[in-house]
Amino acid sequence: MKTNIEPKVILITGASSGIGEATARHLAANGHTVVLGARRTDRLGKLAAEINTAGGTAEYRALDVTNLADVQAFVEFALKKFSKIDVIINNAGVMPLSPLAELKIDEWDRMIDVNVRGVLHGIAAVLPHMTQRKAGHVINLSSIGGHQVYPTAAVYCGTKFAVRAISEGLRQETKDIRVTIISPGVVESELADTISDPVTRDVMKQFRQIALKPDAIARAMAYAIEQPADVDVNEIIVRPTAGAQ
Ligand SMILES: NC(=O)c1ccc[n+]([C@@H]2O[C@H](COP(=O)([O-])OP(=O)(O)OC[C@H]3O[C@@H](n4cnc5c(N)ncnc54)[C@H](OP(=O)(O)O)[C@@H]3O)[C@@H](O)[C@H]2O)c1
């Protein structure tokens, strides 16, 4: 366990797999307290137990980020346990890619609900506390899809462009709260499992062959978190070295 880092209370949404799970492990190993949220509580329970057994501190709670009351309850749970929140990582996301012509409107709505409303709910739930404390850090997961648009990814990219716009707005409107956008390239995770369109799923399999391990993104988040309070790392883009896009 490292001791030269100021320990923080860090909330992570979507901590049951992929980037969220790797980030929980990495930050806990750095001495931070992590509060884990997602819908699959069996996974969160195992992860929290693993972290606690290794000498870290982790708590978890069932969370659906599409429900504001649920996100508020998640934040209240963390405040009750640890009396403060230093960082929220709005990481939960879904990516059911498909061409617009397929009219998978339910999937478009799902992406908007989780990737955009979920991030807004996370911000709304912590902002009063962070404003009152005059301190805090909001980290939002965008993507290289928040910088470029690809066929089949119009709606997903739209949600990730939105995350960057919302984050930049929050950054400009606050003086004491740090705001960081994390924009990963392709990373090993369960994200592509939400793709229901078979052709797009095959294309994604090829694209994901050079995927980074999720701890690459965890280290980027730790870098932003562990800067002094007057240093706001605004955005980090992390791509595989072999990746063109
Ligand atoms: N992997 C990549 O290549 C990549 C690249 C750029 C950006 N990103 C972004 O990174 C973030 C993490 O994704 P990942 O790659 O780690 O994918 P992942 O393994 O599929 O993880 C997504 C997480 O989001 C959670 N989630 C989904 N819907 C939720 C909801 N309604 N409420 C609460 N949690 C929910 C899932 O947990 P439950 O199902 O248990 O709720 C899961 O823990 C996403 O925002 C994604 O867009 C990923």
The ligand as an SDF file (V2000), in Angstrom:
LIG
                    3D

 48 52  0  0  0  0  0  0  0  0999 V2000
  -13.9050   -0.1480  -23.6220 N   0  0  0  0  0  0  0  0  0  0  0  0
  -13.7040    0.8020  -24.5150 C   0  0  0  0  0  0  0  0  0  0  0  0
  -13.1370    0.5510  -25.5940 O   0  0  0  0  0  0  0  0  0  0  0  0
  -14.1180    2.2210  -24.2110 C   0  0  0  0  0  0  0  0  0  0  0  0
  -13.6220    3.2380  -25.0320 C   0  0  0  0  0  0  0  0  0  0  0  0
  -14.0250    4.5350  -24.7850 C   0  0  0  0  0  0  0  0  0  0  0  0
  -14.8840    4.8270  -23.7330 C   0  0  0  0  0  0  0  0  0  0  0  0
  -15.3490    3.8140  -22.9340 N   0  0  0  0  0  0  0  0  0  0  0  0
  -16.2770    4.1630  -21.8500 C   0  0  0  0  0  0  0  0  0  0  0  0
  -15.8110    3.6210  -20.6410 O   0  0  0  0  0  0  0  0  0  0  0  0
  -16.9040    3.4220  -19.7420 C   0  0  0  0  0  0  0  0  0  0  0  0
  -16.7980    2.0410  -19.1070 C   0  0  0  0  0  0  0  0  0  0  0  0
  -17.0420    1.0540  -20.0920 O   0  0  0  0  0  0  0  0  0  0  0  0
  -16.2590   -0.3300  -20.1990 P   0  0  0  0  0  0  0  0  0  0  0  0
  -15.5110   -0.3190  -21.4690 O   0  0  0  0  0  0  0  0  0  0  0  0
  -15.5610   -0.6330  -18.9480 O   0  0  0  0  0  0  0  0  0  0  0  0
  -17.5140   -1.3230  -20.4460 O   0  0  0  0  0  0  0  0  0  0  0  0
  -18.1930   -2.4700  -19.5550 P   0  0  0  0  0  0  0  0  0  0  0  0
  -17.2030   -3.5000  -19.1540 O   0  0  0  0  0  0  0  0  0  0  0  0
  -19.3940   -2.8980  -20.3350 O   0  0  0  0  0  0  0  0  0  0  0  0
  -18.6410   -1.6640  -18.2530 O   0  0  0  0  0  0  0  0  0  0  0  0
  -19.7660   -0.8220  -18.2540 C   0  0  0  0  0  0  0  0  0  0  0  0
  -20.2380   -0.6550  -16.8210 C   0  0  0  0  0  0  0  0  0  0  0  0
  -21.3870    0.1980  -16.8260 O   0  0  0  0  0  0  0  0  0  0  0  0
  -22.3530   -0.3800  -15.9690 C   0  0  0  0  0  0  0  0  0  0  0  0
  -23.7000    0.0440  -16.3380 N   0  0  0  0  0  0  0  0  0  0  0  0
  -24.3570   -0.0910  -17.5170 C   0  0  0  0  0  0  0  0  0  0  0  0
  -25.5970    0.4000  -17.4170 N   0  0  0  0  0  0  0  0  0  0  0  0
  -25.7340    0.8700  -16.1480 C   0  0  0  0  0  0  0  0  0  0  0  0
  -26.7700    1.4830  -15.4200 C   0  0  0  0  0  0  0  0  0  0  0  0
  -27.9690    1.7400  -15.9890 N   0  0  0  0  0  0  0  0  0  0  0  0
  -26.5730    1.8320  -14.1390 N   0  0  0  0  0  0  0  0  0  0  0  0
  -25.3800    1.5810  -13.5460 C   0  0  0  0  0  0  0  0  0  0  0  0
  -24.3480    1.0030  -14.1710 N   0  0  0  0  0  0  0  0  0  0  0  0
  -24.5310    0.6410  -15.4590 C   0  0  0  0  0  0  0  0  0  0  0  0
  -22.1560   -1.8850  -16.0780 C   0  0  0  0  0  0  0  0  0  0  0  0
  -22.6020   -2.5200  -14.8720 O   0  0  0  0  0  0  0  0  0  0  0  0
  -23.9680   -3.3070  -14.6570 P   0  0  0  0  0  0  0  0  0  0  0  0
  -24.3160   -3.9650  -15.9590 O   0  0  0  0  0  0  0  0  0  0  0  0
  -23.6120   -4.2750  -13.5680 O   0  0  0  0  0  0  0  0  0  0  0  0
  -24.9530   -2.2720  -14.2160 O   0  0  0  0  0  0  0  0  0  0  0  0
  -20.6410   -1.9620  -16.1520 C   0  0  0  0  0  0  0  0  0  0  0  0
  -20.0840   -2.0050  -14.8680 O   0  0  0  0  0  0  0  0  0  0  0  0
  -18.1750    3.6370  -20.5790 C   0  0  0  0  0  0  0  0  0  0  0  0
  -18.6920    4.9260  -20.3090 O   0  0  0  0  0  0  0  0  0  0  0  0
  -17.6740    3.5550  -22.0170 C   0  0  0  0  0  0  0  0  0  0  0  0
  -18.4760    4.2670  -22.8950 O   0  0  0  0  0  0  0  0  0  0  0  0
  -14.9730    2.5220  -23.1460 C   0  0  0  0  0  0  0  0  0  0  0  0
  1  2  1  0
  2  3  2  0
  2  4  1  0
  4  5  1  0
  4 48  2  0
  5  6  2  0
  6  7  1  0
  7  8  2  0
  8  9  1  0
  8 48  1  0
  9 10  1  0
  9 46  1  0
 10 11  1  0
 11 12  1  0
 11 44  1  0
 12 13  1  0
 13 14  1  0
 14 15  2  0
 14 16  1  0
 14 17  1  0
 17 18  1  0
 18 19  2  0
 18 20  1  0
 18 21  1  0
 21 22  1  0
 22 23  1  0
 23 24  1  0
 23 42  1  0
 24 25  1  0
 25 26  1  0
 25 36  1  0
 26 27  1  0
 26 35  1  0
 27 28  2  0
 28 29  1  0
 29 30  1  0
 29 35  2  0
 30 31  1  0
 30 32  2  0
 32 33  1  0
 33 34  2  0
 34 35  1  0
 36 37  1  0
 36 42  1  0
 37 38  1  0
 38 39  2  0
 38 40  1  0
 38 41  1  0
 42 43  1  0
 44 45  1  0
 44 46  1  0
 46 47  1  0
M  CHG  2   8   1  16  -1
M  END
$$$$
